[in-house]
Amino acid sequence: MNIKLLLNQASFGVSIAFLIIALLSKDVRYILIGIVLIVYSENKIKKSKK
C-alpha cells in the first residue's frame, strides 16, 4: 500500500466534503476554494500513482 496515495485520496475526500458544505451555504468564495482544492488533490493523486 502506498501511504502517500492514501493521504492524497483522504485529502480529496475532505475537499469534496468542503465543496458540499460550501454549496449548502451558497457562498461563492467557499465554492471556488472547494473546486481549487479538488483539482489540486486530483493532481497530487495522479502524480503519486506514477
N, CA, C and O atoms as a DFTB+ gen file, in Angstrom:
200 C
 N C O
     1  1       0.832      -1.201       0.000
     2  2       0.000       0.000       0.000
     3  2       0.873       1.260       0.000
     4  3       1.819       1.386       0.777
     5  1       0.529       2.166      -0.877
     6  2       1.258       3.421      -0.974
     7  2       0.637       4.434       0.001
     8  3      -0.507       4.857      -0.167
     9  1       1.413       4.806       1.013
    10  2       0.884       5.694       2.060
    11  2       0.580       7.084       1.502
    12  3      -0.419       7.701       1.873
    13  1       1.453       7.579       0.600
    14  2       1.206       8.903       0.013
    15  2      -0.096       8.923      -0.772
    16  3      -0.847       9.896      -0.720
    17  1      -0.359       7.837      -1.503
    18  2      -1.600       7.762      -2.280
    19  2      -2.814       7.787      -1.350
    20  3      -3.810       8.451      -1.639
    21  1      -2.726       7.064      -0.238
    22  2      -3.830       7.061       0.730
    23  2      -4.078       8.455       1.294
    24  3      -5.224       8.886       1.415
    25  1      -3.001       9.156       1.640
    26  2      -3.139      10.507       2.187
    27  2      -3.756      11.448       1.162
    28  3      -4.605      12.273       1.500
    29  1      -3.327      11.323      -0.092
    30  2      -3.874      12.191      -1.135
    31  2      -5.346      11.892      -1.386
    32  3      -6.131      12.807      -1.632
    33  1      -5.728      10.612      -1.326
    34  2      -7.140      10.268      -1.500
    35  2      -7.970      10.784      -0.330
    36  3      -9.119      11.187      -0.511
    37  1      -7.395      10.774       0.862
    38  2      -8.101      11.309       2.028
    39  2      -8.310      12.811       1.875
    40  3      -9.387      13.320       2.184
    41  1      -7.283      13.531       1.398
    42  2      -7.430      14.975       1.210
    43  2      -8.444      15.272       0.109
    44  3      -9.132      16.292       0.153
    45  1      -8.537      14.377      -0.881
    46  2      -9.540      14.525      -1.938
    47  2     -10.943      14.401      -1.342
    48  3     -11.837      15.178      -1.681
    49  1     -11.133      13.428      -0.457
    50  2     -12.423      13.250       0.202
    51  2     -12.802      14.449       1.049
    52  3     -13.959      14.869       1.067
    53  1     -11.821      14.995       1.749
    54  2     -12.069      16.175       2.582
    55  2     -12.461      17.365       1.713
    56  3     -13.358      18.128       2.071
    57  1     -11.787      17.527       0.564
    58  2     -12.110      18.669      -0.294
    59  2     -13.496      18.526      -0.924
    60  3     -14.169      19.529      -1.162
    61  1     -13.929      17.292      -1.198
    62  2     -15.294      17.087      -1.704
    63  2     -16.311      17.438      -0.618
    64  3     -17.329      18.072      -0.896
    65  1     -16.033      17.024       0.618
    66  2     -16.925      17.362       1.733
    67  2     -16.992      18.878       1.920
    68  3     -18.060      19.432       2.177
    69  1     -15.834      19.546       1.789
    70  2     -15.775      21.006       1.909
    71  2     -16.635      21.658       0.826
    72  3     -17.356      22.620       1.091
    73  1     -16.551      21.124      -0.398
    74  2     -17.331      21.686      -1.505
    75  2     -18.829      21.509      -1.260
    76  3     -19.613      22.412      -1.554
    77  1     -19.233      20.357      -0.724
    78  2     -20.656      20.111      -0.437
    79  2     -21.166      21.110       0.602
    80  3     -22.255      21.665       0.458
    81  1     -20.364      21.333       1.656
    82  2     -20.752      22.306       2.688
    83  2     -20.838      23.708       2.085
    84  3     -21.744      24.476       2.406
    85  1     -19.875      24.035       1.199
    86  2     -19.877      25.352       0.548
    87  2     -21.119      25.531      -0.321
    88  3     -21.714      26.608      -0.348
    89  1     -21.506      24.469      -1.033
    90  2     -22.706      24.561      -1.872
    91  2     -23.953      24.754      -1.015
    92  3     -24.874      25.470      -1.406
    93  1     -23.981      24.117       0.152
    94  2     -25.131      24.277       1.048
    95  2     -25.197      25.693       1.611
    96  3     -26.284      26.240       1.794
    97  1     -24.031      26.288       1.887
    98  2     -24.015      27.642       2.439
    99  2     -24.203      28.698       1.352
   100  3     -24.469      29.863       1.650
   101  1     -24.062      28.280       0.074
   102  2     -24.244      29.163      -1.080
   103  2     -23.299      30.365      -1.049
   104  3     -23.666      31.455      -1.487
   105  1     -22.077      30.167      -0.528
   106  2     -21.074      31.232      -0.528
   107  2     -20.102      30.979      -1.680
   108  3     -19.405      29.965      -1.703
   109  1     -20.062      31.905      -2.627
   110  2     -19.289      31.707      -3.861
   111  2     -17.803      31.528      -3.572
   112  3     -17.143      30.705      -4.206
   113  1     -17.271      32.294      -2.616
   114  2     -15.835      32.183      -2.306
   115  2     -15.486      30.777      -1.852
   116  3     -14.484      30.217      -2.296
   117  1     -16.297      30.195      -0.972
   118  2     -16.014      28.848      -0.469
   119  2     -16.174      27.801      -1.564
   120  3     -15.440      26.813      -1.591
   121  1     -17.133      28.013      -2.470
   122  2     -17.316      27.074      -3.583
   123  2     -16.075      27.077      -4.468
   124  3     -15.604      26.017      -4.881
   125  1     -15.542      28.265      -4.763
   126  2     -14.328      28.358      -5.590
   127  2     -13.143      27.707      -4.896
   128  3     -12.363      27.003      -5.538
   129  1     -12.996      27.933      -3.582
   130  2     -11.905      27.303      -2.829
   131  2     -12.052      25.789      -2.879
   132  3     -11.059      25.079      -3.038
   133  1     -13.272      25.287      -2.746
   134  2     -13.517      23.848      -2.801
   135  2     -13.131      23.252      -4.140
   136  3     -12.539      22.174      -4.194
   137  1     -13.464      23.949      -5.230
   138  2     -13.109      23.456      -6.569
   139  2     -11.596      23.428      -6.733
   140  3     -11.048      22.468      -7.276
   141  1     -10.916      24.474      -6.269
   142  2      -9.450      24.521      -6.356
   143  2      -8.836      23.379      -5.557
   144  3      -7.891      22.740      -6.019
   145  1      -9.366      23.116      -4.361
   146  2      -8.848      22.017      -3.538
   147  2      -9.015      20.673      -4.228
   148  3      -8.115      19.834      -4.177
   149  1     -10.158      20.459      -4.873
   150  2     -10.398      19.191      -5.564
   151  2      -9.417      19.014      -6.715
   152  3      -8.839      17.940      -6.879
   153  1      -9.227      20.064      -7.513
   154  2      -8.293      19.975      -8.645
   155  2      -6.879      19.716      -8.144
   156  3      -6.151      18.898      -8.706
   157  1      -6.493      20.428      -7.072
   158  2      -5.149      20.266      -6.506
   159  2      -4.926      18.841      -6.005
   160  3      -3.884      18.244      -6.274
   161  1      -5.901      18.296      -5.279
   162  2      -5.716      16.950      -4.738
   163  2      -5.813      15.881      -5.826
   164  3      -5.184      14.830      -5.709
   165  1      -6.594      16.133      -6.886
   166  2      -6.619      15.201      -8.019
   167  2      -5.251      15.126      -8.681
   168  3      -4.784      14.044      -9.036
   169  1      -4.609      16.280      -8.845
   170  2      -3.274      16.303      -9.451
   171  2      -2.269      15.567      -8.582
   172  3      -1.396      14.871      -9.101
   173  1      -2.378      15.710      -7.264
   174  2      -1.463      15.008      -6.358
   175  2      -1.675      13.498      -6.439
   176  3      -0.711      12.736      -6.376
   177  1      -2.931      13.056      -6.577
   178  2      -3.219      11.621      -6.694
   179  2      -2.611      11.077      -7.986
   180  3      -2.007      10.005      -7.989
   181  1      -2.774      11.822      -9.086
   182  2      -2.217      11.375     -10.367
   183  2      -0.699      11.256     -10.289
   184  3      -0.122      10.306     -10.819
   185  1      -0.045      12.226      -9.624
   186  2       1.419      12.198      -9.507
   187  2       1.886      11.025      -8.656
   188  3       2.902      10.405      -8.967
   189  1       1.159      10.713      -7.588
   190  2       1.605       9.643      -6.688
   191  2       1.319       8.257      -7.261
   192  3       1.902       7.273      -6.807
   193  1       0.426       8.163      -8.257
   194  2       0.162       6.871      -8.894
   195  2       1.272       6.487      -9.869
   196  3       1.474       5.308     -10.161
   197  1       1.992       7.498     -10.371
   198  2       3.049       7.230     -11.361
   199  2       4.234       6.526     -10.745
   200  3       5.206       6.230     -11.440
